[in-house]
Each structure stands twice: as structure tokens, then as C-alpha cells.
Amino acid sequence: MTNENVNMEINKELLNKEMVICKKTIASMYHFQDKEKIAKLDMLNKEICLVVAEFRCQRPECGRTSDLQLHHLIMRKAKEFMDFFRYASQRYYWANQIILCRKCHCLYHTFMQDKMDKDEMGVIADEEIERIKQKYSKCQKSNANTVENAAT
């Protein structure tokens, strides 16, 4: 496959149906921890991701249509830091995956490793954490309109 434009009309009804199946499969997978459902979900995710990405690399500067790979935004290592349900419900959902060509996939991992090595990952300041604790504290007199106040 070359880098030609992929012009096709998407069957949105089918795509929406597959997305619903994806969510239901995640719930079932968690409940029964069924490896067969995980394999089915992986295949369904790949199909949905390819259609949503229009069969091309999703890195804006690229757009290649060959050597495509799935990239998980929430990576396997994350399961060490959260409970299984939260991990599974996000890791195995199609929206957690993007399509990248092999070159961009390697670039992404190199870029992220460089950021971690340089400690540029964005530490949340203690003052910000305290402000958020106060905002959501039950002891606070009124938490009403917090979303509206934050938007203004």
C-alpha cells in the first residue's frame, strides 16, 4: 500500500454498532476475565481504529498508509499503578489506541523516553493539589457550581 488518499464512505451505523459491542465486551471481559473475549476485543479494536484513522498514520505530520501499527496510549506498565477494572476498561477500549506507522511509533516511544529522562512529565505542584483538595472537600461549605466557576 502506498501513501495514496484513502477515500471511502464509512458505514457509520456499523461503526457505532461495533463501538457498542466493544464497550459491552470490556464489561464482560472484566466480569468473567475471559481470554477469548480479550482476543475478540483486540481484533474489534484494530478494525475500529483503522476505520477511524482512515487507514493511515494518525501523526498529523505523516499520514502514511503502510507499515501501520496500533499504539496504546495507556500502556501495559500502567496496570501496576491502578486497579484492574480501571486499567482494563481504559486499556482495552478502542479510543485508547491510535494508528501509527512503524517509523512514527518508534519516534513516539523515543520522544516519551527522552521526556521522562529529562523529568519533563509535568509534576503537579503541591499548591495545586491543595487547591483541588479544598475544592472537593466535604468540609467545604458549598461545592455547588464548581464546574461553572471553573469554566469562567
C-alpha positions in Angstrom: 0.0 0.0 0.0 1.3 3.5 -0.8 0.6 6.9 0.6 -2.4 7.5 -1.7 -5.5 9.1 -0.4 -8.0 6.6 1.0 -11.4 7.9 0.0 -14.2 5.7 1.1 -17.6 6.3 2.6 -17.8 4.9 6.2 -20.8 2.9 7.3 -21.3 4.9 10.5 -24.2 2.7 11.6 -21.9 -0.4 11.5 -19.1 1.6 13.2 -21.3 2.7 16.0 -22.7 -0.8 16.5 -19.1 -2.1 16.7 -18.2 0.6 19.3 -21.2 -0.5 21.5 -20.0 -4.1 21.2 -16.6 -3.0 22.2 -17.9 -1.4 25.4 -20.1 -4.4 26.3 -17.1 -6.8 25.7 -15.0 -4.8 28.1 -17.6 -5.1 30.8 -18.0 -8.8 30.2 -14.2 -9.3 30.0 -13.8 -7.7 33.4 -16.7 -9.7 34.9 -15.6 -13.1 33.6 -11.9 -12.4 32.9 -12.3 -14.3 29.7 -9.2 -14.5 27.5 -11.3 -15.4 24.4 -13.2 -12.1 24.8 -9.9 -10.3 25.1 -8.7 -11.7 21.8 -12.1 -10.8 20.2 -11.8 -7.3 21.6 -8.3 -6.8 20.3 -9.5 -7.7 16.7 -12.5 -5.4 17.0 -10.4 -2.6 18.4 -8.0 -2.9 15.4 -10.8 -2.7 13.0 -12.4 0.3 14.7 -9.1 2.1 15.0 -8.2 1.6 11.4 -11.6 2.9 10.2 -11.5 5.9 12.5 -7.9 6.7 11.4 -9.0 6.4 7.7 -6.4 3.6 7.3 -3.4 6.0 7.8 -0.9 7.0 10.4 -2.6 9.5 12.8 0.5 11.6 13.4 -0.5 14.9 11.7 2.9 15.3 10.0 2.8 11.8 8.5 -0.4 10.2 7.2 1.4 7.1 5.7 -0.8 4.2 4.7 1.7 1.4 5.0 3.6 -0.3 7.9 0.7 0.6 10.3 0.7 -0.4 13.9 -1.6 0.0 16.9 -0.3 2.2 19.7 -1.9 2.1 23.2 -2.0 5.5 24.9 -2.4 3.7 28.3 0.4 1.2 28.2 0.7 -2.2 29.9 3.0 -0.8 32.6 0.1 1.3 33.9 -1.6 -1.7 35.4 0.9 -1.7 38.2 -0.5 1.7 39.3 -4.3 1.2 39.2 -6.9 -1.4 40.0 -7.7 -4.0 37.3 -11.2 -2.6 36.3 -9.9 0.9 35.7 -7.0 -0.5 33.8 -9.0 -2.9 31.7 -11.8 -0.5 31.0 -9.4 2.1 29.6 -6.6 -0.1 28.2 -8.9 -2.3 26.1 -11.2 0.5 24.9 -10.6 1.4 21.2 -10.2 5.1 22.0 -7.1 4.3 24.0 -5.4 3.2 20.7 -4.2 5.2 17.8 -2.7 4.1 14.4 0.9 5.0 13.8 3.2 3.8 11.1 6.3 1.9 12.3 8.5 5.0 12.0 6.2 7.3 14.0 5.6 4.6 16.6 9.3 4.4 17.2 9.6 8.2 17.3 6.8 8.4 19.8 8.4 6.0 22.2 11.8 7.7 21.9 10.2 11.1 22.4 8.4 9.9 25.6 11.5 8.2 27.0 13.5 11.4 26.4 10.8 13.4 28.3 10.9 11.0 31.2 14.7 11.0 31.3 14.6 14.9 31.4 11.8 14.9 34.0 9.5 17.0 31.8 6.4 15.0 32.5 4.6 17.8 34.3 4.7 17.3 38.1 1.5 18.7 39.7 2.5 21.5 42.2 1.7 20.9 45.9 -0.3 24.2 45.9 -2.5 22.9 43.0 -3.1 19.6 44.8 -4.2 21.5 48.0 -6.5 23.8 46.0 -8.2 20.8 44.4 -8.5 19.0 47.8 -10.2 22.1 49.2 -12.5 22.3 46.2 -13.7 18.7 46.6 -13.6 18.5 50.4 -16.9 17.6 52.1 -16.0 20.0 54.9 -16.2 22.9 52.5 -19.5 24.9 52.9 -20.6 24.8 49.3 -19.2 22.8 46.4 -22.1 23.9 44.2 -21.4 25.5 40.9 -17.7 24.3 40.9 -17.9 23.3 37.3 -19.5 26.6 36.3 -16.9 28.6 38.3 -14.0 26.7 36.8 -15.3 27.4 33.3 -15.3 31.2 33.9 
